[in-house]
Amino acid sequence: MVIWVGPGTQPHVAPYLILPTVSKEGADDEGSQDVSMEYDAVIPPSCYQCDPHGYPIWCSPCQSLKTERTHHSSELGHCVPRFDHYCLWVGTVIGRDNYRLFIQFVAYFSSLLLLMWLPICVYIRDITQRHRGHGPPLNVNVILTLALAIFGWLMNTSTLAATVFYMGQNQTSLEAIMDSKRKKFGTRKIFCYYSVPNKSRFVVEFDRKEFHAFWSKKTVLANLKDFMGSNMLMWIIPLGKPYTFHCRTELSDSGNHLLPSGQRVTLGEILGPYEERFSDYTIQAIEDKIAKGNYLTTLRAFGDEIGPKR
């Protein structure tokens, strides 16, 4: 089921509407390279990860913007939303769609291994005493089963515990590893944020001392539901995906990010369940930096003047 459902695929996201647009015919006539095409640009969200100049991250193999918490998988050949890790035991990438199924697989497999070694430990005295008498010799398979079951149970249980801990903080395994490396080697995270009072965008940097759970919700339960789904009954039933609504594939697949009414779509309308929201603490930390003048640069995006922020 983990392989069949798969980790998910990020829908194609055209560049954000940062530069002014012209019609396709106008662009062909003028030969301008400093405009965004009207038929292929998306209203920028209020906050997104970016480079030091305020421009979003681009995925060259997919020819698409790489949205928050998305990473390109060389094994699958496309960007995976909420990429967690590549599991050698399962044989596929764990991402947004099959994360809950992976947790259920590890939990149920740990339970199976527990049912294998626990009865052996309970009756090990009877087994050894029977061998000391005139009974049959001790079966080596029992000892090997006991050793392998305990070893596998320890590995799976530790994996399950670590994964649940990361979920409680609204982190993936990859994010936890990358954040620990950033703290060690002094790398940084950069965000482009639209300030409503200033009517402008600010590029804000977080160094290694300021790292925190950028996606964490207000409670641990809310973080768990963000990964496992809002229906807690489905947490124990290994079926389906952890969400019930879907992205608008007709918008992402066609490359035309205009609604029939002529309005431009937002990033949330394209991504659907793959849209990631920053925590309230992260937004407040960004606004505090802006208020103190602690930002890299400012940026004005044309899309901020014509569309809603999400």
C-alpha positions as CSV (number, residue, x, y, z in Angstrom):
1,M,0.0,0.0,0.0
2,V,2.9,2.4,0.8
3,I,4.3,1.8,-2.7
4,W,1.0,1.8,-4.5
5,V,-0.1,5.2,-3.0
6,G,3.3,6.7,-3.4
7,P,4.7,9.9,-1.8
8,G,2.8,12.3,-4.1
9,T,3.9,14.7,-6.8
10,Q,4.1,18.4,-6.5
11,P,1.9,20.0,-9.2
12,H,3.7,22.2,-11.7
13,V,4.0,25.8,-10.4
14,A,4.9,28.6,-12.8
15,P,7.2,31.5,-11.6
16,Y,5.6,33.9,-9.2
17,L,4.2,37.1,-10.7
18,I,7.0,39.4,-9.5
19,L,7.6,41.4,-12.7
20,P,4.8,43.2,-14.7
21,T,3.0,41.1,-17.3
22,V,2.4,41.7,-21.0
23,S,0.4,39.7,-23.5
24,K,2.1,37.0,-25.4
25,E,1.8,38.9,-28.6
26,G,3.2,42.0,-27.0
27,A,6.2,40.1,-25.7
28,D,6.9,38.6,-29.1
29,D,6.7,42.0,-30.8
30,E,8.9,43.8,-28.3
31,G,11.3,41.0,-27.6
32,S,11.4,42.0,-24.0
33,Q,13.1,39.7,-21.4
34,D,12.1,41.8,-18.3
35,V,8.4,40.8,-18.1
36,S,6.4,37.8,-16.9
37,M,4.1,36.2,-19.4
38,E,0.4,36.7,-18.7
39,Y,-0.4,33.1,-19.4
40,D,2.3,31.6,-17.1
41,A,2.6,33.3,-13.7
42,V,1.2,32.7,-10.3
43,I,0.3,35.2,-7.6
44,P,3.0,35.0,-5.0
45,P,2.0,33.8,-1.5
46,S,2.5,36.1,1.5
47,C,5.6,34.2,2.6
48,Y,7.9,31.8,0.8
49,Q,11.4,30.5,1.0
50,C,13.8,32.3,-1.3
51,D,17.4,33.2,-2.2
52,P,19.1,36.3,-0.8
53,H,17.5,38.4,-3.5
54,G,14.0,37.4,-2.7
55,Y,13.4,35.0,-5.7
56,P,11.8,31.6,-5.0
57,I,13.7,28.3,-5.4
58,W,13.5,26.8,-8.9
59,C,13.7,23.1,-9.8
60,S,15.5,22.7,-13.1
61,P,14.6,19.0,-13.8
62,C,10.9,19.7,-13.2
63,Q,10.9,23.2,-14.7
64,S,8.8,24.3,-11.8
65,L,9.0,26.3,-8.6
66,K,10.0,24.2,-5.6
67,T,7.5,25.1,-2.9
68,E,8.0,24.8,0.8
69,R,9.1,21.4,2.2
70,T,9.4,20.0,-1.3
71,H,12.5,18.2,-2.5
72,H,13.4,16.7,-5.8
73,S,13.7,12.9,-5.8
74,S,16.3,11.5,-8.2
75,E,14.8,8.0,-7.7
76,L,11.3,9.1,-8.9
77,G,12.3,11.9,-11.2
78,H,10.0,14.5,-9.8
79,C,9.5,16.8,-6.8
80,V,7.9,15.2,-3.7
81,P,5.8,17.3,-1.3
82,R,6.9,17.0,2.3
83,F,9.8,14.7,1.4
84,D,10.7,12.7,4.5
85,H,13.3,10.0,3.3
86,Y,13.9,7.2,1.0
87,C,13.1,3.9,2.7
88,L,15.3,1.0,1.6
89,W,13.1,-1.5,3.5
90,V,9.9,-0.4,1.7
91,G,11.7,0.5,-1.6
92,T,10.2,3.9,-2.2
93,V,10.2,7.5,-1.1
94,I,8.1,8.5,1.9
95,G,6.3,11.8,1.4
96,R,3.0,13.6,2.0
97,D,0.7,11.0,0.5
98,N,2.1,7.8,2.0
99,Y,3.5,9.1,5.3
100,R,0.6,7.8,7.4
101,L,0.8,4.4,5.7
102,F,4.5,4.3,6.5
103,I,3.8,5.0,10.1
104,Q,1.2,2.3,10.2
105,F,3.5,-0.1,8.5
106,V,6.3,0.5,11.1
107,A,3.9,0.3,14.0
108,Y,2.2,-2.9,12.9
109,F,5.5,-4.5,12.0
110,S,6.9,-3.6,15.4
111,S,3.8,-5.2,17.0
112,L,4.3,-8.4,14.9
113,L,7.9,-8.6,16.0
114,L,6.9,-8.1,19.6
115,L,4.4,-11.0,19.3
116,M,7.3,-13.1,18.0
117,W,9.9,-12.6,20.7
118,L,7.8,-11.9,23.8
119,P,6.2,-15.5,23.9
120,I,9.7,-17.0,23.4
121,C,11.0,-15.0,26.4
122,V,8.0,-16.0,28.5
123,Y,8.5,-19.8,27.8
124,I,12.3,-19.7,27.5
125,R,12.7,-21.3,30.9
126,D,10.4,-24.2,30.0
127,I,12.3,-24.7,26.7
128,T,15.7,-24.8,28.4
129,Q,14.5,-27.1,31.2
130,R,13.1,-29.5,28.7
131,H,16.4,-29.6,26.9
132,R,18.3,-30.3,30.1
133,G,16.2,-33.4,30.7
134,H,15.7,-36.1,28.2
135,G,13.7,-34.1,25.8
136,P,14.8,-33.1,22.2
137,P,17.8,-30.8,21.8
138,L,17.2,-27.0,21.8
139,N,16.2,-25.9,18.4
140,V,18.6,-23.4,17.0
141,N,15.8,-21.8,14.9
142,V,14.2,-20.7,18.2
143,I,17.4,-18.8,19.3
144,L,17.8,-17.2,15.8
145,T,14.2,-16.2,15.7
146,L,14.5,-14.7,19.2
147,A,17.6,-12.7,18.3
148,L,16.4,-11.4,14.9
149,A,12.9,-10.5,16.3
150,I,14.4,-8.5,19.2
151,F,16.9,-6.8,16.8
152,G,14.2,-5.9,14.3
153,W,11.8,-4.8,17.1
154,L,14.4,-2.4,18.5
155,M,15.1,-0.9,15.1
156,N,11.5,-0.5,14.2
157,T,10.5,0.8,17.6
158,S,13.3,3.4,17.6
159,T,12.3,4.5,14.1
160,L,8.6,4.8,15.2
161,A,9.5,6.8,18.3
162,A,11.8,9.2,16.4
163,T,9.2,9.7,13.7
164,V,6.4,10.4,16.2
165,F,8.7,12.8,18.0
166,Y,9.4,14.7,14.7
167,M,5.6,14.7,13.9
168,G,4.9,16.3,17.3
169,Q,7.2,19.1,16.2
170,N,5.9,19.2,12.7
171,Q,9.2,18.2,11.2
172,T,10.2,15.5,8.7
173,S,13.2,13.3,9.2
174,L,15.0,15.2,6.4
175,E,14.3,18.6,8.0
176,A,15.5,17.4,11.4
177,I,18.8,16.2,9.8
178,M,19.2,19.3,7.7
179,D,18.5,21.6,10.7
180,S,21.1,19.8,12.8
181,K,23.7,20.3,10.0
182,R,22.8,23.9,9.7
183,K,23.3,24.5,13.4
184,K,26.7,22.8,13.1
185,F,28.0,24.3,9.9
186,G,26.3,27.7,10.2
187,T,24.0,27.7,7.2
188,R,20.8,29.7,7.1
189,K,17.2,30.0,6.0
190,I,15.8,32.9,4.0
191,F,12.2,34.0,3.6
192,C,10.5,36.6,1.5
193,Y,7.5,38.1,3.4
194,Y,4.9,40.6,2.3
195,S,4.3,43.2,5.0
196,V,0.8,44.7,4.7
197,P,1.5,47.9,6.6
198,N,4.6,48.6,4.5
199,K,3.0,47.3,1.3
200,S,6.3,45.8,0.3
201,R,8.2,42.5,0.6
202,F,11.1,42.0,2.9
203,V,13.8,39.3,2.6
204,V,14.5,38.0,6.1
205,E,17.3,35.7,7.2
206,F,17.4,33.2,10.1
207,D,20.9,32.1,11.1
208,R,21.7,28.8,12.9
209,K,21.0,30.3,16.4
210,E,17.5,31.3,15.4
211,F,16.3,28.0,14.0
212,H,13.0,26.7,15.3
213,A,10.1,24.5,14.1
214,F,9.0,26.8,11.2
215,W,5.9,24.8,10.5
216,S,4.8,23.8,14.0
217,K,1.2,24.4,14.9
218,K,0.0,25.5,18.4
219,T,-0.4,22.0,19.9
220,V,1.2,18.6,19.4
221,L,-2.2,17.1,18.5
222,A,-2.5,19.7,15.7
223,N,0.9,18.7,14.4
224,L,0.0,15.0,14.4
225,K,-3.2,15.7,12.5
226,D,-1.2,17.7,10.0
227,F,0.7,14.5,9.1
228,M,-1.9,11.8,9.9
229,G,-5.1,13.5,8.9
230,S,-8.0,14.9,10.9
231,N,-9.9,11.6,11.1
232,M,-8.2,9.9,14.1
233,L,-10.0,6.6,13.3
234,M,-8.0,6.4,10.1
235,W,-4.8,6.6,12.1
236,I,-5.1,2.8,12.7
237,I,-6.7,1.8,9.4
238,P,-4.0,1.4,6.7
239,L,-6.0,2.8,3.8
240,G,-5.9,6.0,1.6
241,K,-4.2,9.3,2.0
242,P,-4.2,11.6,5.0
243,Y,-6.4,14.2,3.3
244,T,-9.8,14.2,1.5
245,F,-9.5,17.2,-0.9
246,H,-7.3,17.4,-4.0
247,C,-5.4,20.0,-6.0
248,R,-6.8,21.4,-9.2
249,T,-4.9,19.4,-11.7
250,E,-6.4,21.2,-14.6
251,L,-4.5,24.4,-13.5
252,S,-1.1,22.8,-12.8
253,D,-1.1,20.4,-15.8
254,S,-2.2,22.9,-18.4
255,G,0.3,25.6,-17.6
256,N,-2.4,28.2,-17.8
257,H,-2.8,29.8,-14.4
258,L,-5.8,31.9,-15.2
259,L,-9.4,31.0,-14.1
260,P,-12.3,31.2,-16.6
261,S,-13.2,34.6,-15.1
262,G,-9.7,35.9,-16.1
263,Q,-8.5,36.1,-12.5
264,R,-5.1,34.6,-11.6
265,V,-5.0,31.6,-9.4
266,T,-3.3,31.5,-6.0
267,L,-0.6,29.0,-5.0
268,G,-3.1,27.4,-2.6
269,E,-5.5,26.7,-5.5
270,I,-2.8,24.9,-7.4
271,L,-1.2,22.9,-4.6
272,G,-4.4,22.0,-2.7
273,P,-3.4,19.6,0.1
274,Y,0.2,20.1,-0.7
275,E,0.2,23.7,0.5
276,E,2.3,24.4,3.6
277,R,1.5,27.1,6.1
278,F,4.1,28.7,8.3
279,S,3.5,28.7,12.0
280,D,2.3,31.8,13.8
281,Y,5.5,31.9,15.7
282,T,7.5,32.1,12.4
283,I,5.4,34.9,11.0
284,Q,5.7,36.8,14.3
285,A,9.5,36.3,14.3
286,I,9.7,37.6,10.7
287,E,7.6,40.7,11.5
288,D,9.8,41.4,14.6
289,K,12.9,41.3,12.4
290,I,11.3,43.7,9.9
291,A,10.3,46.1,12.8
292,K,13.9,46.1,14.0
293,G,15.2,46.7,10.5
294,N,16.9,43.3,10.5
295,Y,16.4,42.2,6.9
296,L,18.5,41.7,3.8
297,T,16.6,43.7,1.2
298,T,13.2,44.8,0.1
299,L,11.2,43.7,-2.9
300,R,8.1,44.8,-4.8
301,A,6.2,42.1,-6.6
302,F,3.7,43.0,-9.2
303,G,1.4,40.2,-8.1
304,D,1.0,41.8,-4.7
305,E,-1.0,44.6,-6.3
306,I,-3.5,42.5,-8.2
307,G,-4.2,39.4,-6.1
308,P,-5.0,38.1,-2.6
309,K,-2.3,36.8,-0.3
310,R,-2.4,33.2,1.0
